[in-house]
């Protein structure tokens, strides 16, 4: 489990609140958990030799490049 503290702007807070109400959720935490399913994540190692095995696995995990 990961705990993340997020400072939302007033507009972002309203968006989360609307998502929460529309989807019948009880907390903003549940709303944010639901919202993150709409995002695609890409892992890009920054300080690593491109010949290292971990880098190759990360590219394979992300669909290659």
N, C-alpha and C positions, 0 to 999 in steps of 0.2 A: 504494500500500500504506500502511496505517495501523498504527502500533504503539501499543497502549494498555496501560498498566500498571494492574492492578486489585488492590486489597487485598481479599481475600475473607475473610469470617468463617470460623470452623471449620466451621459447618454448610454454608455456601455451597461451601466447598472439598470437602466430602464429596459434595454434590450433583453437582458437576462431575466428581469422581472416579467416581461411580456411572455417570453418563452416558457417560463415557469407556470404562469396562469393558463396559457393556451394548452399546455400539455398536462395539466392537472397534477403538477408536482408540488411537493410540500416545502422544499427548501431551494435556495439559490444554488447550493452545492449540487443537488440533483440536476438542476437545469444546466449548469456548466458541464457536468458529466455527459449529459445528453447532447449538448452542443458540440463538444469536441469530436464526436463521431463523424461530423461533416468535414473534418480537415484531413488532409493527406500530409504525412510527415516524410521528410527525406533526411537520411543520415549521411553527413559528409564529414569524414575525418579531416581535420585541418593541419595538425602537426604530426603527420605520419608519412613515412616513406611509402610510395604507391606500390612497392613490391612486397610489402608486408602482408601476411596472410589475413590479418584482421581487416585491412583496407579492402582486399579482394572480396571477403565475405560480406562486408557492408554494402559494396556495390551490387553483389548478387542479391542481397536482401531487398534492395531498392529497385530491382529490375534491371540492373546493369546500366552502363553508360558508354 
